[in-house]
Amino acid sequence: MHFKASLLAGIAVVASIAGCYSRSLDQGYRPTPGNQSPGQALTQAEEPGSQPLFGPKANAIRSAKQYLSFSGFSRQGLIQQLTSDAGDGYEIGDATYAVDSLNVDWNSQAVRSAKQYLSFSGFSCDGLIEQLSSEAGDKYTLSQATYGAQQAGACG
């Protein structure tokens, strides 16, 4: 897990820098109204007719989407990445809101993570399930981890 944590920390820095430069090109974000602090992003919530979302929740959603764009994550793993000091440092409530507001197929994420592990190292079926489901690993549910390992071809 230390390898993935280090890799993700490095990627997080690059993603954050890239995100700063691409904000002006992203049509989903507009300048904030005068009553918001400068630099605070505004994004429309996903459902039509909903109120615009400001500040940390909007930023946490954007960060979660960035992480999901380059790596597989479990729900718990993504919340941890968003809240950790080595990650983004969001408050737990903002990170949980962000992750739960996205329409994520966690089984597909488990397959993606399993394939990523198998691309750089060999794993037994049980070993990969353990890596994907453990608290020190990716924190998928046992069901998601088993599905991911099986679909990635680690299990006979």
Sine and cosine of phi, psi and omega as CSV:
sin_phi,cos_phi,sin_psi,cos_psi,sin_omega,cos_omega
0.00,0.00,-0.48,0.88,-0.02,-1.00
-0.87,0.49,-0.60,0.80,0.03,-1.00
-0.88,0.48,-0.74,0.68,-0.03,-1.00
-0.91,0.41,-0.65,0.76,0.00,-1.00
-0.88,0.47,-0.69,0.73,0.02,-1.00
-0.91,0.41,-0.69,0.73,0.03,-1.00
-0.88,0.48,-0.71,0.70,-0.02,-1.00
-0.92,0.40,-0.61,0.79,0.03,-1.00
-0.89,0.46,-0.68,0.73,0.04,-1.00
-0.91,0.42,-0.67,0.74,0.01,-1.00
-0.92,0.38,-0.59,0.81,0.01,-1.00
-0.87,0.50,-0.66,0.75,0.02,-1.00
-0.90,0.44,-0.73,0.69,0.01,-1.00
-0.89,0.45,-0.69,0.73,-0.01,-1.00
-0.90,0.44,-0.64,0.77,0.02,-1.00
-0.90,0.44,-0.69,0.72,0.02,-1.00
-0.90,0.43,-0.71,0.70,0.02,-1.00
-0.89,0.46,-0.62,0.78,0.01,-1.00
-0.89,0.46,-0.61,0.79,0.02,-1.00
-0.88,0.47,-0.65,0.76,-0.03,-1.00
-0.98,0.21,-0.42,0.91,-0.07,-1.00
-1.00,-0.09,-0.13,0.99,-0.06,-1.00
-0.83,0.55,-0.66,0.75,-0.05,-1.00
-0.93,0.38,-0.35,0.94,0.00,-1.00
-1.00,-0.01,-0.24,0.97,-0.06,-1.00
-0.99,0.15,0.90,-0.44,-0.07,-1.00
-0.94,0.34,-0.26,0.97,0.00,-1.00
-0.98,0.19,-0.08,1.00,-0.05,-1.00
-0.84,-0.55,0.66,-0.75,0.02,-1.00
-0.78,-0.62,0.30,-0.95,0.10,-1.00
-0.85,0.52,0.49,-0.87,-0.04,-1.00
-0.98,0.17,0.41,-0.91,0.10,-0.99
-0.89,0.45,0.28,-0.96,-0.07,-1.00
-0.85,0.52,-0.42,0.91,-0.03,-1.00
-0.99,0.11,0.02,1.00,0.04,-1.00
-0.98,-0.19,0.44,-0.90,0.02,-1.00
-0.93,0.37,0.52,-0.86,-0.01,-1.00
-0.85,0.53,0.62,-0.78,0.06,-1.00
1.00,0.09,-0.06,1.00,-0.01,-1.00
-0.99,0.15,0.79,-0.61,-0.09,-1.00
-0.98,0.18,0.52,-0.85,0.09,-1.00
-0.84,-0.54,0.74,-0.68,0.08,-1.00
-0.65,-0.76,0.58,-0.82,0.07,-1.00
-0.95,0.32,0.65,-0.76,0.10,-0.99
-0.91,0.42,0.32,-0.95,-0.13,-0.99
-0.90,0.43,-0.53,0.85,-0.09,-1.00
-1.00,0.00,0.68,-0.74,0.03,-1.00
-0.86,0.51,0.60,-0.80,0.04,-1.00
0.99,0.16,-0.03,1.00,0.00,-1.00
-0.99,0.13,0.29,-0.96,-0.01,-1.00
-0.96,0.27,0.52,-0.85,0.08,-1.00
-0.88,0.48,0.50,-0.87,-0.03,-1.00
-0.94,-0.33,0.77,-0.63,-0.05,-1.00
-0.91,-0.42,0.28,-0.96,0.25,-0.97
0.90,0.43,-0.63,-0.77,-0.15,-0.99
-0.85,0.53,-0.63,0.78,0.01,-1.00
-0.90,0.44,-0.72,0.70,0.03,-1.00
-0.89,0.46,-0.67,0.74,0.00,-1.00
-0.93,0.38,-0.61,0.79,0.03,-1.00
-0.91,0.41,-0.62,0.78,0.07,-1.00
-0.88,0.47,-0.72,0.69,0.01,-1.00
-0.88,0.47,-0.68,0.74,0.03,-1.00
-0.89,0.45,-0.69,0.72,0.01,-1.00
-0.86,0.51,-0.69,0.72,0.03,-1.00
-0.89,0.46,-0.63,0.77,0.02,-1.00
-0.89,0.45,-0.71,0.70,0.01,-1.00
-0.88,0.48,-0.70,0.72,-0.02,-1.00
-0.92,0.39,-0.34,0.94,0.00,-1.00
-0.97,0.26,-0.32,0.95,-0.03,-1.00
-0.83,-0.56,-0.09,1.00,-0.01,-1.00
-0.38,-0.92,0.40,-0.92,0.10,-1.00
-0.98,0.18,0.63,-0.77,0.01,-1.00
-0.64,-0.77,0.55,-0.83,0.23,-0.97
-0.99,0.11,0.23,-0.97,0.05,-1.00
-0.85,0.53,-0.78,0.63,-0.02,-1.00
-0.90,0.43,-0.63,0.78,0.01,-1.00
-0.91,0.42,-0.61,0.79,0.01,-1.00
-0.94,0.33,-0.66,0.75,0.07,-1.00
-0.88,0.48,-0.68,0.74,0.03,-1.00
-0.89,0.46,-0.68,0.73,0.01,-1.00
-0.88,0.48,-0.67,0.75,-0.02,-1.00
-0.94,0.34,-0.50,0.87,-0.06,-1.00
-0.99,-0.10,-0.30,0.95,-0.09,-1.00
-0.95,0.32,0.47,-0.89,0.06,-1.00
-0.90,0.43,-0.51,0.86,0.03,-1.00
-0.98,0.20,-0.27,0.96,0.03,-1.00
-0.99,-0.16,-0.91,-0.41,-0.10,-1.00
-0.96,-0.28,-0.34,0.94,0.04,-1.00
0.96,0.28,0.40,0.92,0.05,-1.00
-0.94,0.34,0.41,-0.91,0.14,-0.99
-0.91,0.41,0.52,-0.86,-0.05,-1.00
-0.85,0.53,-0.63,0.78,0.01,-1.00
-0.90,0.43,-0.66,0.75,0.01,-1.00
-0.93,0.37,-0.65,0.76,0.01,-1.00
-0.92,0.40,-0.69,0.72,0.01,-1.00
-0.90,0.44,-0.69,0.72,0.05,-1.00
-0.84,0.54,-0.74,0.67,-0.05,-1.00
-0.87,0.50,-0.77,0.64,-0.05,-1.00
-0.90,0.43,-0.68,0.73,-0.03,-1.00
-0.96,0.28,-0.30,0.95,0.02,-1.00
-0.99,0.15,-0.24,0.97,-0.01,-1.00
-1.00,0.02,0.50,-0.87,0.04,-1.00
-1.00,-0.09,1.00,0.01,-0.10,-1.00
-0.92,-0.38,0.73,-0.68,0.12,-0.99
-1.00,0.00,0.98,-0.18,-0.10,-1.00
-0.93,0.37,-0.48,0.88,0.09,-1.00
-0.90,0.44,-0.68,0.73,0.04,-1.00
-0.90,0.43,-0.60,0.80,0.06,-1.00
-0.90,0.43,-0.61,0.79,0.02,-1.00
-0.91,0.42,-0.64,0.77,0.06,-1.00
-0.89,0.46,-0.70,0.71,0.00,-1.00
-0.87,0.50,-0.72,0.69,0.03,-1.00
-0.89,0.46,-0.69,0.72,0.01,-1.00
-0.87,0.50,-0.70,0.71,0.02,-1.00
-0.90,0.44,-0.60,0.80,0.04,-1.00
-0.90,0.44,-0.70,0.72,0.05,-1.00
-0.88,0.48,-0.71,0.70,-0.04,-1.00
-0.93,0.37,-0.35,0.94,0.01,-1.00
-0.96,0.29,-0.36,0.93,0.01,-1.00
-0.84,-0.54,-0.04,1.00,0.01,-1.00
-0.34,-0.94,0.42,-0.91,0.07,-1.00
-1.00,0.07,0.61,-0.79,0.03,-1.00
-0.65,-0.76,0.60,-0.80,0.22,-0.98
-0.97,0.26,0.23,-0.97,0.04,-1.00
-0.84,0.54,-0.79,0.61,-0.02,-1.00
-0.90,0.44,-0.61,0.79,0.01,-1.00
-0.90,0.43,-0.64,0.77,0.00,-1.00
-0.95,0.32,-0.65,0.76,0.05,-1.00
-0.87,0.49,-0.68,0.73,0.03,-1.00
-0.88,0.47,-0.71,0.71,0.02,-1.00
-0.88,0.48,-0.68,0.73,-0.04,-1.00
-0.95,0.31,-0.52,0.86,-0.13,-0.99
-0.98,-0.22,-0.27,0.96,-0.11,-0.99
-0.96,0.29,0.39,-0.92,0.07,-1.00
-0.90,0.43,-0.50,0.87,0.03,-1.00
-0.99,0.10,-0.18,0.98,0.00,-1.00
-0.97,-0.22,-0.79,-0.61,-0.14,-0.99
-1.00,-0.05,-0.21,0.98,0.09,-1.00
0.93,0.36,0.45,0.89,0.15,-0.99
-0.95,0.31,0.37,-0.93,0.15,-0.99
-0.92,0.40,0.34,-0.94,0.01,-1.00
-0.86,0.51,-0.63,0.77,0.02,-1.00
-0.89,0.45,-0.72,0.70,0.02,-1.00
-0.91,0.42,-0.68,0.74,0.00,-1.00
-0.90,0.44,-0.68,0.73,0.02,-1.00
-0.89,0.45,-0.71,0.71,0.04,-1.00
-0.86,0.51,-0.73,0.68,-0.01,-1.00
-0.87,0.49,-0.71,0.70,0.00,-1.00
-0.90,0.43,-0.67,0.74,0.00,-1.00
-0.91,0.42,-0.73,0.68,-0.04,-1.00
-0.93,0.37,-0.46,0.89,0.01,-1.00
-0.98,0.17,-0.17,0.99,0.06,-1.00
1.00,-0.07,0.23,0.97,-0.02,-1.00
-0.99,0.14,-0.29,0.96,-0.07,-1.00
-0.93,-0.37,0.66,-0.75,-0.07,-1.00
-0.92,0.38,0.00,0.00,0.00,0.00
